[in-house]
Amino acid sequence: MTKQEVLPIRFFLGLAALAALLIQLVVIPSAGASYASAYPEVAYLALPTVMALVVAVVGVEMAVVAAWQLVSAAVAGRTRTNQSTRWTNILTASVIFMAVLLAGVFAYIGSIASVGGPAMLFGLLASLTLIPVAFALRCWVRGWLRGDAVDDRIAEGRTISTVSCHAQAQ
């Protein structure tokens, strides 16, 4: 990886980290307080929801840190090490952690608290969709670290499954 390739990636990752911090520390708490004052009948949901969403953003921040470490490993030429595999697993686990936490929030608010209606169902389904996406991302990152031409296989119309990805990684 050249420096010209790394700079935009690191810029985006830094921007994503700053945005996650801003969302975590400012946007989510102020939105929770605003909704609690606007809808006093469900104000009891504000604190647990805000806390869960703030913790979910930690998953995003961990994914950004893992991506930064993987880019650093690629620059240093350490892509086939256990450390790179560990950061790939951390990236996957953090996305899954965030997805499960969001799914729990949407399920609780939509089902148990009976608030939100179809939007909560959509949020639940969208957050659960992130789990297979995380495994596909893991497959893609492992292929990228090994130097496989995943894009070439896609261009040729061949399918790539996480099963074949796992078998290739062995």
PyRosetta script that sets phi, psi and omega in degrees:
from pyrosetta import init, pose_from_sequence

init()
pose = pose_from_sequence("MTKQEVLPIRFFLGLAALAALLIQLVVIPSAGASYASAYPEVAYLALPTVMALVVAVVGVEMAVVAAWQLVSAAVAGRTRTNQSTRWTNILTASVIFMAVLLAGVFAYIGSIASVGGPAMLFGLLASLTLIPVAFALRCWVRGWLRGDAVDDRIAEGRTISTVSCHAQAQ")
pose.set_psi(1, 132.5)
pose.set_omega(1, -179.4)
pose.set_phi(2, -90.8)
pose.set_psi(2, 166.0)
pose.set_omega(2, 179.8)
pose.set_phi(3, -64.4)
pose.set_psi(3, -31.8)
pose.set_omega(3, 178.2)
pose.set_phi(4, -68.1)
pose.set_psi(4, -28.0)
pose.set_omega(4, 176.7)
pose.set_phi(5, -81.0)
pose.set_psi(5, -33.7)
pose.set_omega(5, -174.3)
pose.set_phi(6, -77.4)
pose.set_psi(6, -38.6)
pose.set_omega(6, -176.1)
pose.set_phi(7, -57.5)
pose.set_psi(7, -48.6)
pose.set_omega(7, 178.5)
pose.set_phi(8, -64.9)
pose.set_psi(8, -34.6)
pose.set_omega(8, 178.8)
pose.set_phi(9, -65.7)
pose.set_psi(9, -46.0)
pose.set_omega(9, 179.2)
pose.set_phi(10, -67.0)
pose.set_psi(10, -35.3)
pose.set_omega(10, 176.3)
pose.set_phi(11, -61.6)
pose.set_psi(11, -46.6)
pose.set_omega(11, 179.1)
pose.set_phi(12, -63.1)
pose.set_psi(12, -42.4)
pose.set_omega(12, 179.8)
pose.set_phi(13, -64.9)
pose.set_psi(13, -40.2)
pose.set_omega(13, 176.4)
pose.set_phi(14, -64.4)
pose.set_psi(14, -41.4)
pose.set_omega(14, 177.2)
pose.set_phi(15, -63.8)
pose.set_psi(15, -40.7)
pose.set_omega(15, 178.2)
pose.set_phi(16, -64.6)
pose.set_psi(16, -39.0)
pose.set_omega(16, 178.5)
pose.set_phi(17, -66.3)
pose.set_psi(17, -43.6)
pose.set_omega(17, 177.8)
pose.set_phi(18, -64.1)
pose.set_psi(18, -41.6)
pose.set_omega(18, 178.1)
pose.set_phi(19, -63.3)
pose.set_psi(19, -41.4)
pose.set_omega(19, 179.0)
pose.set_phi(20, -63.1)
pose.set_psi(20, -41.7)
pose.set_omega(20, 177.8)
pose.set_phi(21, -64.3)
pose.set_psi(21, -42.7)
pose.set_omega(21, 178.8)
pose.set_phi(22, -62.4)
pose.set_psi(22, -44.8)
pose.set_omega(22, 178.2)
pose.set_phi(23, -63.4)
pose.set_psi(23, -41.9)
pose.set_omega(23, -176.7)
pose.set_phi(24, -68.1)
pose.set_psi(24, -41.9)
pose.set_omega(24, -172.6)
pose.set_phi(25, -94.1)
pose.set_psi(25, -23.6)
pose.set_omega(25, -174.8)
pose.set_phi(26, -118.9)
pose.set_psi(26, -56.4)
pose.set_omega(26, -170.0)
pose.set_phi(27, -66.5)
pose.set_psi(27, -51.7)
pose.set_omega(27, -176.1)
pose.set_phi(28, -63.3)
pose.set_psi(28, -48.7)
pose.set_omega(28, 178.8)
pose.set_phi(29, -63.1)
pose.set_psi(29, -39.4)
pose.set_omega(29, -179.6)
pose.set_phi(30, -70.7)
pose.set_psi(30, -36.5)
pose.set_omega(30, 176.5)
pose.set_phi(31, -66.0)
pose.set_psi(31, -39.9)
pose.set_omega(31, 177.7)
pose.set_phi(32, -62.3)
pose.set_psi(32, -43.3)
pose.set_omega(32, 178.5)
pose.set_phi(33, -66.8)
pose.set_psi(33, -38.6)
pose.set_omega(33, 179.1)
pose.set_phi(34, -64.3)
pose.set_psi(34, -46.3)
pose.set_omega(34, 179.2)
pose.set_phi(35, -67.6)
pose.set_psi(35, -34.7)
pose.set_omega(35, 178.8)
pose.set_phi(36, -65.0)
pose.set_psi(36, -37.6)
pose.set_omega(36, 178.8)
pose.set_phi(37, -77.8)
pose.set_psi(37, -32.0)
pose.set_omega(37, -179.5)
pose.set_phi(38, -76.2)
pose.set_psi(38, -31.7)
pose.set_omega(38, -177.4)
pose.set_phi(39, -127.3)
pose.set_psi(39, 78.4)
pose.set_omega(39, -176.1)
pose.set_phi(40, -63.8)
pose.set_psi(40, -21.9)
pose.set_omega(40, -179.2)
pose.set_phi(41, -68.7)
pose.set_psi(41, -20.6)
pose.set_omega(41, 177.3)
pose.set_phi(42, -122.6)
pose.set_psi(42, 22.7)
pose.set_omega(42, -179.0)
pose.set_phi(43, -63.1)
pose.set_psi(43, -25.5)
pose.set_omega(43, 179.1)
pose.set_phi(44, -64.1)
pose.set_psi(44, -19.2)
pose.set_omega(44, 179.0)
pose.set_phi(45, -82.9)
pose.set_psi(45, -13.9)
pose.set_omega(45, -172.9)
pose.set_phi(46, -62.8)
pose.set_psi(46, -53.1)
pose.set_omega(46, -175.7)
pose.set_phi(47, -62.7)
pose.set_psi(47, -51.2)
pose.set_omega(47, 180.0)
pose.set_phi(48, -64.9)
pose.set_psi(48, -34.7)
pose.set_omega(48, 179.1)
pose.set_phi(49, -68.2)
pose.set_psi(49, -44.4)
pose.set_omega(49, 178.6)
pose.set_phi(50, -61.4)
pose.set_psi(50, -43.9)
pose.set_omega(50, -179.8)
pose.set_phi(51, -62.6)
pose.set_psi(51, -43.5)
pose.set_omega(51, -179.8)
pose.set_phi(52, -65.4)
pose.set_psi(52, -40.5)
pose.set_omega(52, -179.6)
pose.set_phi(53, -69.5)
pose.set_psi(53, -37.1)
pose.set_omega(53, 176.8)
pose.set_phi(54, -63.6)
pose.set_psi(54, -41.0)
pose.set_omega(54, 177.4)
pose.set_phi(55, -68.2)
pose.set_psi(55, -35.6)
pose.set_omega(55, 177.9)
pose.set_phi(56, -63.2)
pose.set_psi(56, -34.3)
pose.set_omega(56, 178.4)
pose.set_phi(57, -67.0)
pose.set_psi(57, -25.3)
pose.set_omega(57, 174.1)
pose.set_phi(58, -60.6)
pose.set_psi(58, -35.8)
pose.set_omega(58, 175.4)
pose.set_phi(59, -61.1)
pose.set_psi(59, -41.1)
pose.set_omega(59, 177.2)
pose.set_phi(60, -64.4)
pose.set_psi(60, -43.6)
pose.set_omega(60, -179.4)
pose.set_phi(61, -63.7)
pose.set_psi(61, -38.9)
pose.set_omega(61, 177.2)
pose.set_phi(62, -66.1)
pose.set_psi(62, -37.6)
pose.set_omega(62, 177.3)
pose.set_phi(63, -63.9)
pose.set_psi(63, -38.9)
pose.set_omega(63, 178.3)
pose.set_phi(64, -65.6)
pose.set_psi(64, -43.8)
pose.set_omega(64, 178.4)
pose.set_phi(65, -62.3)
pose.set_psi(65, -43.0)
pose.set_omega(65, 179.3)
pose.set_phi(66, -63.4)
pose.set_psi(66, -42.0)
pose.set_omega(66, 178.4)
pose.set_phi(67, -63.7)
pose.set_psi(67, -40.0)
pose.set_omega(67, 177.4)
pose.set_phi(68, -60.8)
pose.set_psi(68, -44.8)
pose.set_omega(68, -179.9)
pose.set_phi(69, -65.1)
pose.set_psi(69, -36.6)
pose.set_omega(69, 178.6)
pose.set_phi(70, -68.6)
pose.set_psi(70, -38.0)
pose.set_omega(70, 175.7)
pose.set_phi(71, -65.7)
pose.set_psi(71, -41.5)
pose.set_omega(71, 177.5)
pose.set_phi(72, -62.1)
pose.set_psi(72, -39.6)
pose.set_omega(72, 177.7)
pose.set_phi(73, -65.4)
pose.set_psi(73, -37.8)
pose.set_omega(73, 178.8)
pose.set_phi(74, -66.2)
pose.set_psi(74, -39.1)
pose.set_omega(74, 178.9)
pose.set_phi(75, -65.6)
pose.set_psi(75, -40.3)
pose.set_omega(75, -178.3)
pose.set_phi(76, -80.5)
pose.set_psi(76, -6.3)
pose.set_omega(76, -179.8)
pose.set_phi(77, 78.2)
pose.set_psi(77, 21.5)
pose.set_omega(77, -179.4)
pose.set_phi(78, -106.0)
pose.set_psi(78, 48.2)
pose.set_omega(78, -174.5)
pose.set_phi(79, -83.4)
pose.set_psi(79, -17.7)
pose.set_omega(79, -176.8)
pose.set_phi(80, -108.0)
pose.set_psi(80, 35.9)
pose.set_omega(80, -178.9)
pose.set_phi(81, -107.7)
pose.set_psi(81, 167.1)
pose.set_omega(81, 176.4)
pose.set_phi(82, -65.5)
pose.set_psi(82, -31.1)
pose.set_omega(82, 179.4)
pose.set_phi(83, -64.6)
pose.set_psi(83, -40.0)
pose.set_omega(83, 177.4)
pose.set_phi(84, -65.7)
pose.set_psi(84, -39.4)
pose.set_omega(84, 176.7)
pose.set_phi(85, -64.3)
pose.set_psi(85, -40.0)
pose.set_omega(85, 179.0)
pose.set_phi(86, -62.4)
pose.set_psi(86, -43.8)
pose.set_omega(86, 179.7)
pose.set_phi(87, -67.7)
pose.set_psi(87, -32.9)
pose.set_omega(87, 175.3)
pose.set_phi(88, -64.9)
pose.set_psi(88, -42.0)
pose.set_omega(88, 178.2)
pose.set_phi(89, -66.7)
pose.set_psi(89, -37.7)
pose.set_omega(89, 177.2)
pose.set_phi(90, -64.4)
pose.set_psi(90, -41.6)
pose.set_omega(90, 177.4)
pose.set_phi(91, -59.0)
pose.set_psi(91, -47.6)
pose.set_omega(91, -179.9)
pose.set_phi(92, -63.9)
pose.set_psi(92, -46.4)
pose.set_omega(92, -178.5)
pose.set_phi(93, -63.9)
pose.set_psi(93, -36.9)
pose.set_omega(93, -179.4)
pose.set_phi(94, -69.3)
pose.set_psi(94, -37.1)
pose.set_omega(94, 176.7)
pose.set_phi(95, -67.5)
pose.set_psi(95, -41.0)
pose.set_omega(95, 178.6)
pose.set_phi(96, -66.6)
pose.set_psi(96, -40.3)
pose.set_omega(96, 176.8)
pose.set_phi(97, -57.9)
pose.set_psi(97, -48.0)
pose.set_omega(97, 179.5)
pose.set_phi(98, -62.3)
pose.set_psi(98, -43.2)
pose.set_omega(98, -177.9)
pose.set_phi(99, -64.2)
pose.set_psi(99, -43.5)
pose.set_omega(99, -179.0)
pose.set_phi(100, -67.4)
pose.set_psi(100, -40.6)
pose.set_omega(100, 178.6)
pose.set_phi(101, -64.2)
pose.set_psi(101, -43.9)
pose.set_omega(101, 177.1)
pose.set_phi(102, -64.8)
pose.set_psi(102, -39.8)
pose.set_omega(102, 177.8)
pose.set_phi(103, -61.5)
pose.set_psi(103, -39.7)
pose.set_omega(103, 177.0)
pose.set_phi(104, -63.2)
pose.set_psi(104, -41.9)
pose.set_omega(104, 178.2)
pose.set_phi(105, -62.7)
pose.set_psi(105, -48.7)
pose.set_omega(105, -178.8)
pose.set_phi(106, -64.6)
pose.set_psi(106, -39.3)
pose.set_omega(106, 179.9)
pose.set_phi(107, -66.4)
pose.set_psi(107, -42.7)
pose.set_omega(107, -179.2)
pose.set_phi(108, -65.7)
pose.set_psi(108, -49.2)
pose.set_omega(108, -177.5)
pose.set_phi(109, -67.1)
pose.set_psi(109, -41.1)
pose.set_omega(109, -177.7)
pose.set_phi(110, -76.1)
pose.set_psi(110, -37.0)
pose.set_omega(110, -174.2)
pose.set_phi(111, -97.2)
pose.set_psi(111, -56.5)
pose.set_omega(111, -172.9)
pose.set_phi(112, -77.2)
pose.set_psi(112, -45.7)
pose.set_omega(112, 179.9)
pose.set_phi(113, -83.6)
pose.set_psi(113, -13.7)
pose.set_omega(113, 179.8)
pose.set_phi(114, 53.5)
pose.set_psi(114, 49.3)
pose.set_omega(114, 178.7)
pose.set_phi(115, -126.0)
pose.set_psi(115, 144.4)
pose.set_omega(115, 171.2)
pose.set_phi(116, 102.2)
pose.set_psi(116, -30.4)
pose.set_omega(116, 176.7)
pose.set_phi(117, 64.7)
pose.set_psi(117, -139.5)
pose.set_omega(117, -175.7)
pose.set_phi(118, -61.7)
pose.set_psi(118, -27.2)
pose.set_omega(118, 179.0)
pose.set_phi(119, -62.3)
pose.set_psi(119, -36.0)
pose.set_omega(119, 178.9)
pose.set_phi(120, -69.6)
pose.set_psi(120, -37.3)
pose.set_omega(120, 176.2)
pose.set_phi(121, -64.1)
pose.set_psi(121, -43.5)
pose.set_omega(121, 177.5)
pose.set_phi(122, -61.7)
pose.set_psi(122, -43.9)
pose.set_omega(122, 178.1)
pose.set_phi(123, -61.8)
pose.set_psi(123, -40.0)
pose.set_omega(123, 177.8)
pose.set_phi(124, -62.8)
pose.set_psi(124, -48.2)
pose.set_omega(124, -179.8)
pose.set_phi(125, -65.5)
pose.set_psi(125, -40.6)
pose.set_omega(125, 179.4)
pose.set_phi(126, -64.8)
pose.set_psi(126, -41.3)
pose.set_omega(126, 179.9)
pose.set_phi(127, -69.2)
pose.set_psi(127, -36.5)
pose.set_omega(127, 176.9)
pose.set_phi(128, -69.3)
pose.set_psi(128, -26.8)
pose.set_omega(128, 177.1)
pose.set_phi(129, -66.9)
pose.set_psi(129, -24.8)
pose.set_omega(129, 179.6)
pose.set_phi(130, -65.8)
pose.set_psi(130, -22.2)
pose.set_omega(130, -177.8)
pose.set_phi(131, -67.2)
pose.set_psi(131, -53.7)
pose.set_omega(131, 175.9)
pose.set_phi(132, -65.4)
pose.set_psi(132, -29.3)
pose.set_omega(132, 176.3)
pose.set_phi(133, -63.7)
pose.set_psi(133, -38.1)
pose.set_omega(133, 178.5)
pose.set_phi(134, -62.6)
pose.set_psi(134, -40.9)
pose.set_omega(134, 178.3)
pose.set_phi(135, -69.1)
pose.set_psi(135, -36.2)
pose.set_omega(135, 175.9)
pose.set_phi(136, -66.5)
pose.set_psi(136, -39.4)
pose.set_omega(136, 176.5)
pose.set_phi(137, -62.4)
pose.set_psi(137, -40.8)
pose.set_omega(137, 178.1)
pose.set_phi(138, -60.9)
pose.set_psi(138, -43.0)
pose.set_omega(138, 178.3)
pose.set_phi(139, -61.6)
pose.set_psi(139, -45.3)
pose.set_omega(139, -178.9)
pose.set_phi(140, -64.4)
pose.set_psi(140, -43.5)
pose.set_omega(140, -179.2)
pose.set_phi(141, -65.7)
pose.set_psi(141, -41.4)
pose.set_omega(141, 177.8)
pose.set_phi(142, -62.3)
pose.set_psi(142, -40.9)
pose.set_omega(142, 176.4)
pose.set_phi(143, -64.4)
pose.set_psi(143, -40.6)
pose.set_omega(143, 178.0)
pose.set_phi(144, -63.4)
pose.set_psi(144, -40.7)
pose.set_omega(144, 179.6)
pose.set_phi(145, -67.4)
pose.set_psi(145, -34.5)
pose.set_omega(145, 178.4)
pose.set_phi(146, -79.7)
pose.set_psi(146, -14.9)
pose.set_omega(146, -178.8)
pose.set_phi(147, 87.7)
pose.set_psi(147, 14.6)
pose.set_omega(147, 177.1)
pose.set_phi(148, -67.2)
pose.set_psi(148, 150.4)
pose.set_omega(148, 178.3)
pose.set_phi(149, -92.2)
pose.set_psi(149, 72.3)
pose.set_omega(149, 179.9)
pose.set_phi(150, -62.6)
pose.set_psi(150, -40.3)
pose.set_omega(150, -179.9)
pose.set_phi(151, -62.8)
pose.set_psi(151, -35.3)
pose.set_omega(151, 178.0)
pose.set_phi(152, -65.7)
pose.set_psi(152, -40.0)
pose.set_omega(152, 179.3)
pose.set_phi(153, -66.1)
pose.set_psi(153, -38.0)
pose.set_omega(153, 178.0)
pose.set_phi(154, -67.6)
pose.set_psi(154, -42.5)
pose.set_omega(154, -179.4)
pose.set_phi(155, -63.0)
pose.set_psi(155, -31.2)
pose.set_omega(155, 179.0)
pose.set_phi(156, -80.6)
pose.set_psi(156, -4.2)
pose.set_omega(156, 178.2)
pose.set_phi(157, 86.8)
pose.set_psi(157, 7.7)
pose.set_omega(157, 177.5)
pose.set_phi(158, -82.8)
pose.set_psi(158, 144.4)
pose.set_omega(158, -179.9)
pose.set_phi(159, -88.6)
pose.set_psi(159, 151.7)
pose.set_omega(159, 178.6)
pose.set_phi(160, -123.4)
pose.set_psi(160, 120.4)
pose.set_omega(160, 178.2)
pose.set_phi(161, -112.3)
pose.set_psi(161, 161.1)
pose.set_omega(161, 177.8)
pose.set_phi(162, -67.1)
pose.set_psi(162, -25.1)
pose.set_omega(162, 176.8)
pose.set_phi(163, -66.2)
pose.set_psi(163, -47.4)
pose.set_omega(163, 179.0)
pose.set_phi(164, -68.0)
pose.set_psi(164, -32.9)
pose.set_omega(164, 177.5)
pose.set_phi(165, -63.4)
pose.set_psi(165, -45.9)
pose.set_omega(165, -179.7)
pose.set_phi(166, -64.3)
pose.set_psi(166, -39.6)
pose.set_omega(166, -179.5)
pose.set_phi(167, -66.7)
pose.set_psi(167, -36.1)
pose.set_omega(167, 179.3)
pose.set_phi(168, -71.4)
pose.set_psi(168, -29.3)
pose.set_omega(168, -176.9)
pose.set_phi(169, -72.5)
pose.set_psi(169, -21.4)
pose.set_omega(169, -176.2)
pose.set_phi(170, -72.5)
pose.dump_pdb("model.pdb")
